[in-house]
Amino acid sequence: MDINTTTALVTGANRGIGKAFVEALHQAGAKRIYATARNLESLQDVIAIAPEKIIPVALDITNPDQIIQVAQQIQDVNLLINNAGVLGSGGFFAPNSIETAQWEMSTNYFGTLYMIRAFAPILKQNGGGAIINLLSISSVVNVPVFASYSASKAALYSLTQGVRAELAQQGTLVVGVFPGPVDTAMSEGVPLDKFPPIQIAQAALQGVEQGNEDVYPDSVSQEVFAGIQQDPKAVEKQFAGMLPQ
């Protein structure tokens, strides 16, 4: 799949990795980019990247009715980028841990599931296309300081595998991207090396073009997955030291 022939939709496009995806798509020559966010005003800087091809769309991925309305209006997408997500803090025993977990699962897991269910038929009618799901190294190892976030990303990893199997027959490539810490507001308190959002976005798009189902876009991600192959328990113990305060 060539990015310069794509019409893409990016969720959570107003900042961080989502904005970087819009930039990377523009640089790669994408034909049209639907940039979505809950608040249209937050997309002004994103639209300015290329006003002639970037179309702002109001979308809250936790609102199934709104997703259906958007899908009915946008029928030319052949690349769906599920980037929108939320991150709480604290472990499983924080006072508000249940509410935090429900919030994260509603967005990171169920919101992505809603999006895929709505847009999979559109991808099919447009030749199959591709889906990018933004996962995390915490999809494969729990980081206790973000315990329920890790659990939501683990659920999203399983979702990615499941929809990949179900959508293979319609020719849809489903790509999971597993970054380590990225230099965004969301990861401000993470005590690890951080990587620029554009690096993650460019690696993900390259993965689509090469037909790769799993993308490890930075050195931390690559080290974690190499470690899991060799000694998964050692990786678990390594991250177990990152306890909530």
Helices and strands as residue ranges (DSSP letters): G 3-5, E 7-10, H 16-27, E 32-37, G 40-43, H 44-47, E 54-58, H 64-73, E 79-82, H 97-104, I 105-111, H 112-125, E 130-134, G 137-139, H 147-167, G 168-170, E 173-177, G 185-187, H 197-210, E 214-215, H 219-230, H 232-240
